[in-house]
Amino acid sequence: MLLEPEKTLFVRGATPVLLMSETPVHEALPALTAPDGAVPRCDGWSVVPRLTVCVVDGPGEAGLMIPAFVAPVVHEAGEAVEPGEMADWCTDAERAGGAVVLSLDALPEILDWSHLLGSGTAHGGFMPVLS
């Protein structure tokens, strides 16, 4: 299944994050509640970070392909959010051994991690890189 890049936000960091909205796999992903910030592993799922296409692969037929080259990428620098590069996000994911992948009803206008991880509306978790 192809997910439009406008429905994604790639966030750079020591543990990179992929935020997705309106995904057909939302209900297939486990509900996430991590108010303490400790994001659990998303068993049975993996991510393949590539410059042109990012793949989120789940059990059975569940999964998504995202045209990553044209997807929005940001980097949090303190309290500021700056534009980022997909190649850097892919490097972050390789270095971290995976990424936190969250499926949401809608992409947030402000990156409020305590709300995203503690509201109970997100689905997903940490997905290891599939080589």
HUHUVEN-V633284 format. One record per backbone hydrogen bond with DSSP energy under -0.5 kcal/mol. NH is the residue of the N-H (numbers start at 1). CO is the residue of the C=O. If there is no record, write none. Layout:
# HUHUVEN-V633284
((NH,CO) (NH,CO))
This chain:
# HUHUVEN-V633284
((3,65) (7,4) (8,5) (9,19) (10,72) (11,9) (11,17) (12,10) (12,74) (16,14) (17,11) (18,100) (19,9) (19,17) (20,102) (21,7) (22,104) (26,23) (28,25) (29,25) (29,26) (32,122) (34,117) (37,34) (39,37) (42,126) (43,41) (45,42) (46,57) (47,128) (48,55) (49,47) (50,48) (54,66) (55,48) (56,64) (57,46) (57,55) (58,62) (62,59) (64,56) (65,1) (66,54) (67,3) (68,52) (68,66) (69,52) (70,67) (71,68) (72,5) (74,10) (75,82) (76,12) (77,75) (77,80) (78,76) (80,77) (82,75) (84,73) (89,85) (90,86) (91,87) (92,88) (93,89) (94,90) (95,91) (96,92) (97,93) (98,93) (99,127) (100,16) (101,99) (101,125) (102,18) (102,100) (103,123) (104,20) (104,102) (112,110) (113,111) (116,112) (117,113) (118,114) (119,115) (123,103) (124,30) (125,101) (126,40) (127,99) (128,45) (129,97) (130,47) (131,129))
